[in-house]
């Protein structure tokens, strides 16, 4: 595992590209066109510049990582010399399936193809994309540089050799692997989502304030962040899509999106990137 392609230069894609390049992998960041990917590379480079300026990263390390990162538009050429490709598009099943189908049509047969979904059933995506027996779920947590685990979701028909390749990639990224069965929401999203939705219901019912719920979970249970802050950081729009998908797939009331969540998303209060969610945020992702 020496070369990694990342399809989708969004939050997950940029975070993964930054860390993978720092870990010594050659990284190909693939956008809808070269300009799209180049803009994302500039954002990653801005982060390296900031890390150097603040003394968190040696300048030589930043220059070496920068040399390992390249930008490309989607097409056959950038897929040919990769060891692995991570699809990192937004959590939209149709968009992911369409993009993965295009990858299946253009990529070499031996390319390890991974989806970065945190909740969509991998087997269903594989069937839609014509990748049965070739697709694994590789759920990294953002920011990728600070989170030490990857959730590896495998359909029943996944060959052992693919799992070994995915674990080799995780090793190059310095991540511990937790294998989970393929199902809607896997394991991590289910646990985090249920806690987040319950916190929203408590807030909605006036049981406690957002700050009070934060203190109970951080100071009472020792969690690094509270469930509402985590929801803001994940993105309330993404939380809503995952909740809607799990509620539709399972029919379980615990996954029903609270009215408060739907209202915030409708108002554009989607969390840290919007500057407002359950808390207010500055443009550096710090709570105000």
Secondary structure, DSSP 4 states (H G I P E B T S, - for coil): --EEEEE--SHHHHHHHHHHHHTT-EEEEEESSHHHHHHHHHHHHHHHHHHHHTTSS-HHHHHHHHHTEEEEESSSGGGTT-SEEEE---S-HHHHHHHHHHHHHHS-TT-EEEE--SSS-HHHHHHHHT-TTTEEEEEE-SSTTT--EEEEEE-TT--HHHHHHHHHHHHHTT-EEEEEE--TTTTHHHHHHHHHHHHHHHHHTTSS-HHHHHHIIIIIS--SS-HHHHHHHH-HHHHHHHHHHHHHHH--GGGSPPHHHHHHHHTT--BGGGTBSSSBB-TTS-B-
